[in-house]
Amino acid sequence: MSILADQYRRVCQRIQQACDESGRPADAVSLLAVSKFKPASMVRECYQQGQRQFGENYLQDAMEKIPALADLADIEWHFIGALQSNKTRTVAEHFDWLATLERDKIARRLNEQRPAGKAQLNVLIQVNISGEEQKSGVAVAEIAALAAVVESLPNLTLRGLMCVPEATSDESQLRGQFQQMKQLFNELQQHHSCVDTLSMGMSADLELAIAEGATQVRIGTDIFGARD
């Protein structure tokens, strides 16, 4: 077994165990493999282990991989980085998901630029759940308005919420932010029928995120190794 295959298996086991300990079914939580800065060959190897969802933070990096892996028909590409308005066309044309929506202008551009005949672009609203000034994401009070905009756009589908919580060693503080995200997610589900994804939790805190209701965790280094 290769190093990557072993690391991938270990991450899947952690997710399985966290689901078991939380009394949740194994298929309640999906894994988004964050493949930024890793070559197409590693993505292909991870795909061969059964992984289908891959997250990319940088468009230039992603666009070296996506064409190289075009033969993998059921691979899913998620853009999880900050998206500037002058880069929306690339996401609209080549990605299946955007996980970091925080402005209605971006939503409208993606809707206009999504190619005819291509499936709707799945969208997560990024929430600045910690309220940190330097952090991306909408304020809690802005979620409903942005969700309504997405819902009105025919080439987008609102699938849920995403957050990057505060970098803290205080587990109670982190748990509180995850719990608030779950409450916001539940409220969003009441008004938008396609909402099914709560993306929170990374390598260091995936167990806590799953315990508090995450339906997707984003793991990079623990699968692919440290950045070269």
C-alpha positions as CSV (number, residue, x, y, z in Angstrom):
1,M,0.0,0.0,0.0
2,S,1.4,3.4,-0.9
3,I,1.8,6.2,1.6
4,L,-1.0,8.2,0.1
5,A,-3.4,5.2,0.1
6,D,-2.5,4.5,3.8
7,Q,-3.1,8.1,4.8
8,Y,-6.3,8.2,2.9
9,R,-7.5,5.0,4.6
10,R,-6.6,6.5,8.0
11,V,-8.6,9.6,7.4
12,C,-11.6,7.6,6.3
13,Q,-11.3,5.5,9.5
14,R,-11.2,8.7,11.6
15,I,-14.4,9.9,9.9
16,Q,-16.1,6.5,10.4
17,Q,-15.1,6.4,14.1
18,A,-16.3,10.0,14.7
19,C,-19.6,9.1,13.1
20,D,-19.9,6.0,15.3
21,E,-19.1,7.9,18.4
22,S,-21.7,10.6,17.5
23,G,-24.4,8.0,16.7
24,R,-24.5,9.1,13.1
25,P,-24.5,6.8,10.0
26,A,-21.3,6.4,8.1
27,D,-22.7,8.1,5.0
28,A,-23.8,11.2,7.0
29,V,-20.4,12.8,6.4
30,S,-18.6,13.2,3.1
31,L,-14.9,13.8,2.7
32,L,-13.6,16.7,0.5
33,A,-9.9,15.9,-0.3
34,V,-8.1,19.3,-0.5
35,S,-5.6,18.8,-3.3
36,K,-4.2,22.3,-3.6
37,F,-0.5,22.4,-4.7
38,K,-0.5,18.6,-5.3
39,P,0.0,17.2,-8.8
40,A,-2.6,15.5,-10.9
41,S,-0.9,12.2,-10.4
42,M,-1.6,12.3,-6.7
43,V,-5.2,13.3,-7.3
44,R,-5.6,10.4,-9.7
45,E,-4.1,8.0,-7.1
46,C,-6.5,9.3,-4.5
47,Y,-9.4,8.8,-7.0
48,Q,-8.3,5.2,-7.5
49,Q,-8.8,4.7,-3.7
50,G,-12.4,5.7,-4.1
51,Q,-12.3,9.5,-3.5
52,R,-14.4,11.6,-5.8
53,Q,-14.6,15.1,-4.3
54,F,-11.6,17.3,-4.6
55,G,-11.1,20.9,-3.3
56,E,-8.9,23.5,-4.9
57,N,-7.9,26.9,-3.5
58,Y,-6.1,28.4,-6.5
59,L,-7.4,28.6,-10.0
60,Q,-4.1,28.5,-11.8
61,D,-3.1,25.4,-9.9
62,A,-6.5,23.8,-10.5
63,M,-6.5,24.5,-14.2
64,E,-3.3,22.5,-14.6
65,K,-5.1,19.5,-13.1
66,I,-8.6,19.6,-14.3
67,P,-7.8,19.1,-18.0
68,A,-5.3,16.4,-17.1
69,L,-7.9,14.4,-15.3
70,A,-10.8,15.0,-17.7
71,D,-11.0,11.2,-18.3
72,L,-12.3,10.7,-14.7
73,A,-15.9,11.3,-15.6
74,D,-17.4,11.3,-12.1
75,I,-14.8,13.4,-10.4
76,E,-16.1,16.5,-8.6
77,W,-14.2,19.8,-8.4
78,H,-14.9,22.2,-5.5
79,F,-13.5,25.6,-5.5
80,I,-12.7,26.5,-1.9
81,G,-10.6,29.6,-2.2
82,A,-11.4,33.3,-2.2
83,L,-13.0,34.2,-5.5
84,Q,-12.5,37.6,-7.1
85,S,-15.1,38.9,-9.6
86,N,-12.6,38.8,-12.5
87,K,-12.0,35.0,-12.0
88,T,-15.6,33.9,-11.8
89,R,-15.8,32.6,-15.4
90,T,-13.2,29.9,-14.7
91,V,-15.2,28.6,-11.8
92,A,-18.5,28.8,-13.7
93,E,-17.0,26.8,-16.6
94,H,-14.9,24.2,-14.9
95,F,-16.1,23.5,-11.3
96,D,-19.0,21.6,-9.9
97,W,-19.1,23.5,-6.5
98,L,-18.2,26.9,-5.1
99,A,-17.8,26.7,-1.3
100,T,-16.9,30.3,-0.6
101,L,-19.7,32.5,-1.8
102,E,-19.9,35.8,0.2
103,R,-21.2,38.4,-2.3
104,D,-24.3,38.6,-4.4
105,K,-22.2,40.1,-7.3
106,I,-20.2,36.9,-7.5
107,A,-23.4,34.8,-7.5
108,R,-24.9,36.8,-10.4
109,R,-21.7,36.6,-12.4
110,L,-21.5,32.9,-11.9
111,N,-25.1,32.5,-12.9
112,E,-24.5,34.5,-16.1
113,Q,-21.3,32.7,-17.0
114,R,-22.4,29.1,-16.3
115,P,-22.3,27.4,-19.7
116,A,-25.7,26.4,-21.3
117,G,-26.4,22.7,-20.9
118,K,-24.1,22.3,-17.9
119,A,-25.6,21.3,-14.6
120,Q,-26.3,24.0,-12.0
121,L,-23.3,25.1,-10.0
122,N,-23.6,24.0,-6.4
123,V,-23.0,26.8,-3.9
124,L,-22.2,27.1,-0.3
125,I,-22.3,30.4,1.6
126,Q,-19.2,31.0,3.6
127,V,-20.0,32.3,7.1
128,N,-17.6,34.3,9.2
129,I,-18.7,32.5,12.3
130,S,-15.9,33.8,14.5
131,G,-16.6,37.5,13.5
132,E,-12.9,38.1,12.9
133,E,-12.3,41.2,10.8
134,Q,-9.6,39.7,8.6
135,K,-11.6,36.6,7.8
136,S,-13.7,36.0,4.7
137,G,-17.4,35.1,4.9
138,V,-20.7,36.8,5.5
139,A,-21.9,37.9,8.9
140,V,-24.7,35.8,10.4
141,A,-27.2,38.5,9.7
142,E,-26.4,38.5,6.0
143,I,-27.0,34.8,5.3
144,A,-30.7,35.0,4.5
145,A,-30.4,37.8,2.0
146,L,-27.6,36.1,0.1
147,A,-29.4,32.8,0.2
148,A,-32.4,34.5,-1.4
149,V,-30.3,35.8,-4.2
150,V,-28.8,32.4,-4.9
151,E,-32.2,30.8,-4.9
152,S,-33.4,33.3,-7.5
153,L,-30.6,32.4,-10.0
154,P,-31.5,29.5,-12.4
155,N,-28.0,28.3,-12.9
156,L,-27.0,28.0,-9.3
157,T,-28.2,25.7,-6.5
158,L,-27.9,26.6,-2.9
159,R,-26.6,23.6,-1.0
160,G,-25.6,25.0,2.4
161,L,-23.0,26.7,4.5
162,M,-19.3,26.6,5.0
163,C,-17.0,28.0,7.7
164,V,-13.4,28.3,8.8
165,P,-13.7,28.7,12.6
166,E,-11.3,30.6,14.8
167,A,-7.8,29.1,15.1
168,T,-8.0,28.4,18.8
169,S,-7.0,25.7,21.3
170,D,-10.1,26.4,23.3
171,E,-12.3,23.4,22.5
172,S,-15.4,25.0,24.2
173,Q,-15.0,28.1,22.0
174,L,-14.6,26.0,18.9
175,R,-17.5,23.8,19.8
176,G,-19.7,26.8,20.3
177,Q,-18.9,28.1,16.8
178,F,-19.7,24.7,15.3
179,Q,-23.0,24.5,17.3
180,Q,-24.0,28.0,16.0
181,M,-23.2,26.9,12.4
182,K,-25.4,23.8,12.9
183,Q,-28.3,26.0,14.1
184,L,-27.9,28.4,11.1
185,F,-27.8,25.4,8.8
186,N,-31.1,24.0,10.3
187,E,-32.7,27.4,9.9
188,L,-31.6,27.6,6.3
189,Q,-33.0,24.2,5.5
190,Q,-36.4,25.3,6.7
191,H,-36.5,27.9,3.8
192,H,-34.5,26.2,1.0
193,S,-35.3,22.7,0.0
194,C,-31.9,21.8,-1.6
195,V,-29.8,22.7,1.4
196,D,-28.0,19.5,2.6
197,T,-24.4,20.4,3.2
198,L,-22.7,21.8,6.3
199,S,-19.0,22.0,5.5
200,M,-16.8,22.5,8.6
201,G,-14.0,20.6,10.2
202,M,-10.4,20.0,9.0
203,S,-7.6,17.7,10.0
204,A,-7.2,19.0,13.6
205,D,-10.9,19.2,14.5
206,L,-12.9,16.9,12.3
207,E,-14.1,14.8,15.2
208,L,-15.5,17.8,17.0
209,A,-17.1,19.1,13.8
210,I,-18.8,15.8,13.1
211,A,-20.0,15.6,16.7
212,E,-21.7,19.0,16.2
213,G,-23.3,18.1,12.8
214,A,-20.9,18.6,10.0
215,T,-21.9,16.8,6.8
216,Q,-18.6,17.5,5.0
217,V,-15.1,17.8,6.3
218,R,-12.2,19.2,4.3
219,I,-8.9,17.3,4.7
220,G,-5.6,18.1,2.8
221,T,-2.3,17.5,4.6
222,D,-3.4,14.3,6.4
223,I,-4.1,12.7,3.0
224,F,-1.6,14.2,0.6
225,G,1.2,15.2,3.0
226,A,2.7,18.5,3.8
227,R,3.0,21.2,1.1
228,D,6.2,20.7,-0.9
